[in-house]
Amino acid sequence: MDILLDKVPASKREIEDYIQSNLRTIQIDGTIRLIENDYLFQALSQVLDCIDSLSWETKDIKRDVVIKELNGLHPEFILKKIFQWFFISQVNEYEAQGSSSLELYSMNKYEISRFLGEVILKTGRRFTLPDFLLAWGESVPRGLKVNLNQLEGIAVTDVESTPSIIWYFPEDSLPETITERFAILFETKSKWKLDDIMPYIQNICVSAQNASLLLTKHSRVHNVRGIKYYAAKHAK
């Protein structure tokens, strides 16, 4: 943390809030470490397999039982982090009912589906959309439904190609410089719907109004069969 405070122009609270919201990390002896995706996938998969072997559904999952079952495979603090990142505590739900939660959790359907979809996408190739949706749907636990909205900011689709395709395109890989970012966006796709491009510019905007101004400055709008698209400012 001391190194980050020296190099990042932000307060300790701001850095901690960013890490908590955007990164999956652990802290060991004062050092913040990122969890590698391969290890995270392995640990999450084993947690989900354990839940399935116990014939539990997507909620009323006993965290302590899962940790005990996986004892020796992963440190307890890692398993607790898995529950923090991919599950939702039912404490408030059970307190409202006047009963004990007994460390019960429900699956965070968005986070689990998004992560497993990203694992598939990160193989680095382009998928036909039907094939990807099939593989993705089969990768998530029973009771979870996948939706392309869960991949906002990490995947791009081209529904005008035949067949439609999807590929990995994470927002955090784009440059911070606005002009460079727009240049890459329009190199990647010649035209974007507003809902599709917003996840790639919202982090460099301070407000929705600012996003509108950026789009006006760096793109031009045209309508196709009543649908508004944004294209490069000087595209032919």
C-alpha positions as a LaTeX table, in Angstrom:
\begin{tabular}{lrrr}
\hline
Residue & $x$ (\AA) & $y$ (\AA) & $z$ (\AA) \\
\hline
Met1 & 0.00 & 0.00 & 0.00 \\
Asp2 & 2.86 & 2.41 & 0.80 \\
Ile3 & 4.22 & 1.95 & $-2.73$ \\
Leu4 & 0.79 & 2.70 & $-4.21$ \\
Leu5 & 0.44 & 5.82 & $-2.07$ \\
Asp6 & 3.80 & 7.05 & $-3.35$ \\
Lys7 & 3.00 & 6.42 & $-7.02$ \\
Val8 & $-0.77$ & 6.97 & $-7.33$ \\
Pro9 & $-2.17$ & 10.52 & $-6.95$ \\
Ala10 & $-5.04$ & 9.44 & $-4.68$ \\
Ser11 & $-5.80$ & 9.05 & $-1.00$ \\
Lys12 & $-5.48$ & 5.71 & 0.79 \\
Arg13 & $-9.29$ & 5.50 & 1.03 \\
Glu14 & $-9.68$ & 6.15 & $-2.71$ \\
Ile15 & $-7.11$ & 3.49 & $-3.57$ \\
Glu16 & $-8.74$ & 0.98 & $-1.21$ \\
Asp17 & $-12.20$ & 1.73 & $-2.64$ \\
Tyr18 & $-10.92$ & 1.24 & $-6.21$ \\
Ile19 & $-9.22$ & $-2.05$ & $-5.36$ \\
Gln20 & $-12.31$ & $-3.28$ & $-3.52$ \\
Ser21 & $-14.60$ & $-2.40$ & $-6.44$ \\
Asn22 & $-12.46$ & $-3.39$ & $-9.41$ \\
Leu23 & $-9.84$ & $-5.96$ & $-8.45$ \\
Arg24 & $-9.83$ & $-9.38$ & $-6.81$ \\
Thr25 & $-6.89$ & $-9.20$ & $-4.42$ \\
Ile26 & $-5.65$ & $-10.60$ & $-1.15$ \\
Gln27 & $-3.36$ & $-8.95$ & 1.36 \\
Ile28 & $-0.46$ & $-10.94$ & 2.80 \\
Asp29 & 1.96 & $-9.35$ & 5.26 \\
Gly30 & 0.89 & $-5.90$ & 4.12 \\
Thr31 & 1.41 & $-6.72$ & 0.44 \\
Ile32 & $-1.55$ & $-6.58$ & $-1.93$ \\
Arg33 & $-1.53$ & $-9.47$ & $-4.38$ \\
Leu34 & $-3.74$ & $-10.06$ & $-7.40$ \\
Ile35 & $-5.31$ & $-13.50$ & $-7.66$ \\
Glu36 & $-4.37$ & $-15.12$ & $-10.96$ \\
Asn37 & $-7.43$ & $-15.93$ & $-13.07$ \\
Asp38 & $-6.42$ & $-19.56$ & $-13.62$ \\
Tyr39 & $-6.22$ & $-20.16$ & $-9.88$ \\
Leu40 & $-9.42$ & $-18.22$ & $-9.27$ \\
Phe41 & $-11.22$ & $-20.32$ & $-11.88$ \\
Gln42 & $-9.93$ & $-23.52$ & $-10.29$ \\
Ala43 & $-11.00$ & $-22.48$ & $-6.79$ \\
Leu44 & $-14.43$ & $-21.23$ & $-7.88$ \\
Ser45 & $-15.04$ & $-24.37$ & $-9.96$ \\
Gln46 & $-14.26$ & $-26.56$ & $-6.96$ \\
Val47 & $-16.59$ & $-24.53$ & $-4.74$ \\
Leu48 & $-19.39$ & $-24.85$ & $-7.32$ \\
Asp49 & $-18.71$ & $-28.58$ & $-7.76$ \\
Cys50 & $-18.88$ & $-29.03$ & $-3.99$ \\
Ile51 & $-22.22$ & $-27.22$ & $-3.84$ \\
Asp52 & $-23.53$ & $-29.41$ & $-6.66$ \\
Ser53 & $-22.32$ & $-32.60$ & $-4.95$ \\
Leu54 & $-24.26$ & $-31.57$ & $-1.85$ \\
Ser55 & $-27.40$ & $-31.17$ & $-4.01$ \\
Trp56 & $-27.83$ & $-27.55$ & $-3.00$ \\
Glu57 & $-29.50$ & $-25.00$ & $-5.24$ \\
Thr58 & $-28.44$ & $-21.39$ & $-5.85$ \\
Lys59 & $-29.30$ & $-20.23$ & $-2.33$ \\
Asp60 & $-29.21$ & $-21.41$ & 1.30 \\
Ile61 & $-25.59$ & $-22.46$ & 0.78 \\
Lys62 & $-23.70$ & $-23.19$ & 4.01 \\
Arg63 & $-20.32$ & $-21.53$ & 3.61 \\
Asp64 & $-18.67$ & $-23.29$ & 6.56 \\
Val65 & $-19.69$ & $-26.71$ & 5.23 \\
Val66 & $-18.15$ & $-25.92$ & 1.83 \\
Ile67 & $-14.94$ & $-24.70$ & 3.47 \\
Lys68 & $-14.74$ & $-27.88$ & 5.54 \\
Glu69 & $-15.34$ & $-30.07$ & 2.48 \\
Leu70 & $-12.54$ & $-28.33$ & 0.57 \\
Asn71 & $-10.12$ & $-28.33$ & 3.50 \\
Gly72 & $-6.62$ & $-29.01$ & 2.20 \\
Leu73 & $-7.34$ & $-27.92$ & $-1.36$ \\
His74 & $-7.29$ & $-24.17$ & $-0.69$ \\
Pro75 & $-6.52$ & $-21.96$ & 2.33 \\
Glu76 & $-9.59$ & $-20.96$ & 4.30 \\
Phe77 & $-9.02$ & $-17.25$ & 3.64 \\
Ile78 & $-9.06$ & $-17.91$ & $-0.12$ \\
Leu79 & $-12.36$ & $-19.79$ & 0.11 \\
Lys80 & $-13.84$ & $-16.96$ & 2.18 \\
Lys81 & $-12.74$ & $-14.56$ & $-0.55$ \\
Ile82 & $-14.47$ & $-16.73$ & $-3.14$ \\
Phe83 & $-17.69$ & $-16.35$ & $-1.17$ \\
Gln84 & $-17.11$ & $-12.60$ & $-0.81$ \\
Trp85 & $-16.65$ & $-12.15$ & $-4.57$ \\
Phe86 & $-19.14$ & $-14.62$ & $-6.01$ \\
Phe87 & $-21.83$ & $-15.11$ & $-3.37$ \\
Ile88 & $-24.21$ & $-12.92$ & $-1.40$ \\
Ser89 & $-24.69$ & $-13.28$ & 2.33 \\
Gln90 & $-28.29$ & $-13.94$ & 3.36 \\
Val91 & $-27.80$ & $-12.30$ & 6.77 \\
Asn92 & $-30.15$ & $-9.39$ & 6.05 \\
Glu93 & $-32.78$ & $-11.69$ & 4.58 \\
Tyr94 & $-32.82$ & $-13.94$ & 7.63 \\
Glu95 & $-32.62$ & $-11.08$ & 10.12 \\
Ala96 & $-35.73$ & $-9.63$ & 8.50 \\
Gln97 & $-37.44$ & $-12.95$ & 9.14 \\
Gly98 & $-36.26$ & $-12.96$ & 12.75 \\
Ser99 & $-34.08$ & $-16.06$ & 12.36 \\
Ser100 & $-30.38$ & $-16.86$ & 12.18 \\
Ser101 & $-28.63$ & $-16.91$ & 8.81 \\
Leu102 & $-26.26$ & $-19.69$ & 9.92 \\
Glu103 & $-23.68$ & $-18.33$ & 7.45 \\
Leu104 & $-26.00$ & $-19.02$ & 4.54 \\
Tyr105 & $-25.20$ & $-17.60$ & 1.12 \\
Ser106 & $-26.80$ & $-17.38$ & $-2.31$ \\
Met107 & $-24.97$ & $-17.36$ & $-5.61$ \\
Asn108 & $-24.24$ & $-13.97$ & $-7.11$ \\
Lys109 & $-25.66$ & $-14.88$ & $-10.50$ \\
Tyr110 & $-24.22$ & $-11.86$ & $-12.28$ \\
Glu111 & $-20.65$ & $-12.24$ & $-10.99$ \\
Ile112 & $-20.49$ & $-16.01$ & $-11.53$ \\
Ser113 & $-21.94$ & $-15.85$ & $-15.03$ \\
Arg114 & $-19.74$ & $-12.90$ & $-16.01$ \\
Phe115 & $-16.55$ & $-14.54$ & $-14.72$ \\
Leu116 & $-17.20$ & $-17.90$ & $-16.38$ \\
Gly117 & $-18.12$ & $-16.15$ & $-19.63$ \\
Glu118 & $-14.86$ & $-14.20$ & $-19.45$ \\
Val119 & $-12.87$ & $-17.41$ & $-18.91$ \\
Ile120 & $-14.22$ & $-18.78$ & $-22.19$ \\
Leu121 & $-13.70$ & $-15.51$ & $-24.06$ \\
Lys122 & $-10.09$ & $-15.19$ & $-22.88$ \\
Thr123 & $-9.04$ & $-18.19$ & $-24.93$ \\
Gly124 & $-8.30$ & $-15.45$ & $-27.44$ \\
Arg125 & $-10.33$ & $-16.42$ & $-30.45$ \\
Arg126 & $-13.58$ & $-15.26$ & $-31.97$ \\
Phe127 & $-16.64$ & $-17.42$ & $-31.43$ \\
Thr128 & $-19.80$ & $-17.73$ & $-33.40$ \\
Leu129 & $-22.44$ & $-16.31$ & $-31.09$ \\
Pro130 & $-24.61$ & $-19.47$ & $-30.96$ \\
Asp131 & $-21.58$ & $-21.65$ & $-30.11$ \\
Phe132 & $-20.42$ & $-19.27$ & $-27.41$ \\
Leu133 & $-23.86$ & $-18.96$ & $-25.82$ \\
Leu134 & $-24.13$ & $-22.76$ & $-25.75$ \\
Ala135 & $-20.71$ & $-23.23$ & $-24.14$ \\
Trp136 & $-21.30$ & $-20.38$ & $-21.69$ \\
Gly137 & $-24.72$ & $-21.66$ & $-20.68$ \\
Glu138 & $-23.28$ & $-25.12$ & $-20.03$ \\
Ser139 & $-20.46$ & $-23.68$ & $-17.89$ \\
Val140 & $-22.66$ & $-22.02$ & $-15.25$ \\
Pro141 & $-24.37$ & $-23.86$ & $-12.36$ \\
Arg142 & $-27.90$ & $-25.20$ & $-12.67$ \\
Gly143 & $-30.42$ & $-22.44$ & $-12.03$ \\
Leu144 & $-28.30$ & $-19.65$ & $-13.51$ \\
Lys145 & $-29.19$ & $-18.04$ & $-16.82$ \\
Val146 & $-26.69$ & $-16.24$ & $-19.01$ \\
Asn147 & $-27.35$ & $-12.93$ & $-20.72$ \\
Leu148 & $-25.08$ & $-10.88$ & $-22.96$ \\
Asn149 & $-25.69$ & $-7.87$ & $-20.71$ \\
Gln150 & $-23.56$ & $-9.69$ & $-18.13$ \\
Leu151 & $-20.55$ & $-9.21$ & $-20.43$ \\
Glu152 & $-20.76$ & $-5.43$ & $-20.77$ \\
Gly153 & $-17.28$ & $-3.94$ & $-21.03$ \\
Ile154 & $-15.47$ & $-7.23$ & $-21.67$ \\
Ala155 & $-16.95$ & $-8.53$ & $-24.93$ \\
Val156 & $-17.98$ & $-7.22$ & $-28.32$ \\
Thr157 & $-20.48$ & $-8.79$ & $-30.70$ \\
Asp158 & $-20.94$ & $-8.35$ & $-34.42$ \\
Val159 & $-24.49$ & $-9.37$ & $-35.28$ \\
Glu160 & $-24.17$ & $-8.17$ & $-38.88$ \\
Ser161 & $-21.67$ & $-10.85$ & $-39.81$ \\
Thr162 & $-22.89$ & $-14.27$ & $-40.90$ \\
Pro163 & $-22.97$ & $-15.97$ & $-38.51$ \\
Ser164 & $-22.93$ & $-13.44$ & $-35.65$ \\
Ile165 & $-19.66$ & $-13.45$ & $-33.70$ \\
Ile166 & $-18.38$ & $-12.46$ & $-30.27$ \\
Trp167 & $-14.86$ & $-11.87$ & $-28.96$ \\
Tyr168 & $-12.98$ & $-10.71$ & $-25.87$ \\
Phe169 & $-12.55$ & $-6.95$ & $-25.70$ \\
Pro170 & $-11.96$ & $-5.69$ & $-22.14$ \\
Glu171 & $-12.48$ & $-2.01$ & $-21.39$ \\
Asp172 & $-9.49$ & $-1.88$ & $-19.06$ \\
Ser173 & $-7.15$ & $-2.69$ & $-21.96$ \\
Leu174 & $-8.01$ & 0.56 & $-23.74$ \\
Pro175 & $-5.88$ & 3.71 & $-23.46$ \\
Glu176 & $-6.93$ & 6.48 & $-21.08$ \\
Thr177 & $-6.41$ & 9.13 & $-23.77$ \\
Ile178 & $-9.85$ & 9.92 & $-25.18$ \\
Thr179 & $-8.83$ & 10.34 & $-28.83$ \\
Glu180 & $-6.81$ & 7.11 & $-28.78$ \\
Arg181 & $-9.66$ & 5.24 & $-27.13$ \\
Phe182 & $-12.20$ & 6.34 & $-29.74$ \\
Ala183 & $-9.77$ & 5.49 & $-32.53$ \\
Ile184 & $-9.42$ & 1.91 & $-31.25$ \\
Leu185 & $-13.17$ & 1.58 & $-30.70$ \\
Phe186 & $-13.94$ & 2.52 & $-34.29$ \\
Glu187 & $-11.12$ & 0.32 & $-35.60$ \\
Thr188 & $-12.71$ & $-2.56$ & $-33.71$ \\
Lys189 & $-16.23$ & $-1.86$ & $-34.95$ \\
Ser190 & $-17.15$ & 0.66 & $-37.61$ \\
Lys191 & $-20.42$ & 1.54 & $-35.88$ \\
Trp192 & $-21.78$ & 1.15 & $-32.38$ \\
Lys193 & $-25.15$ & 1.33 & $-30.71$ \\
Leu194 & $-25.23$ & 3.62 & $-27.68$ \\
Asp195 & $-25.74$ & 0.77 & $-25.18$ \\
Asp196 & $-22.79$ & $-1.10$ & $-26.70$ \\
Ile197 & $-20.29$ & 1.76 & $-26.67$ \\
Met198 & $-21.20$ & 3.23 & $-23.28$ \\
Pro199 & $-19.36$ & 0.58 & $-21.19$ \\
Tyr200 & $-16.20$ & 1.58 & $-23.06$ \\
Ile201 & $-16.42$ & 5.32 & $-22.40$ \\
Gln202 & $-18.26$ & 5.67 & $-19.11$ \\
Asn203 & $-15.07$ & 5.34 & $-17.03$ \\
Ile204 & $-13.57$ & 8.38 & $-18.73$ \\
Cys205 & $-16.75$ & 10.44 & $-18.28$ \\
Val206 & $-17.81$ & 12.34 & $-15.20$ \\
Ser207 & $-21.51$ & 12.28 & $-16.11$ \\
Ala208 & $-24.02$ & 11.15 & $-18.70$ \\
Gln209 & $-23.95$ & 14.67 & $-20.12$ \\
Asn210 & $-20.18$ & 14.44 & $-20.47$ \\
Ala211 & $-20.58$ & 11.12 & $-22.33$ \\
Ser212 & $-23.01$ & 12.76 & $-24.74$ \\
Leu213 & $-20.55$ & 15.58 & $-25.38$ \\
Leu214 & $-17.70$ & 13.13 & $-26.00$ \\
Leu215 & $-19.79$ & 11.18 & $-28.50$ \\
Thr216 & $-20.78$ & 14.39 & $-30.27$ \\
Lys217 & $-17.13$ & 15.46 & $-30.51$ \\
His218 & $-15.58$ & 12.15 & $-31.52$ \\
Ser219 & $-18.28$ & 10.45 & $-33.58$ \\
Arg220 & $-21.08$ & 11.07 & $-35.99$ \\
Val221 & $-24.59$ & 9.66 & $-35.72$ \\
His222 & $-26.62$ & 7.98 & $-38.38$ \\
Asn223 & $-29.84$ & 6.00 & $-38.32$ \\
Val224 & $-30.39$ & 2.59 & $-39.84$ \\
Arg225 & $-34.00$ & 1.44 & $-39.89$ \\
Gly226 & $-34.77$ & 3.63 & $-36.91$ \\
Ile227 & $-31.75$ & 2.51 & $-34.87$ \\
Lys228 & $-29.15$ & 5.12 & $-33.92$ \\
Tyr229 & $-25.49$ & 4.22 & $-34.55$ \\
Tyr230 & $-22.25$ & 6.03 & $-33.75$ \\
Ala231 & $-19.38$ & 5.91 & $-36.26$ \\
Ala232 & $-15.96$ & 7.57 & $-36.57$ \\
Lys233 & $-16.18$ & 11.31 & $-37.13$ \\
His234 & $-14.50$ & 11.23 & $-40.52$ \\
Ala235 & $-15.48$ & 7.74 & $-41.65$ \\
Lys236 & $-16.31$ & 7.35 & $-45.31$ \\
\hline
\end{tabular}
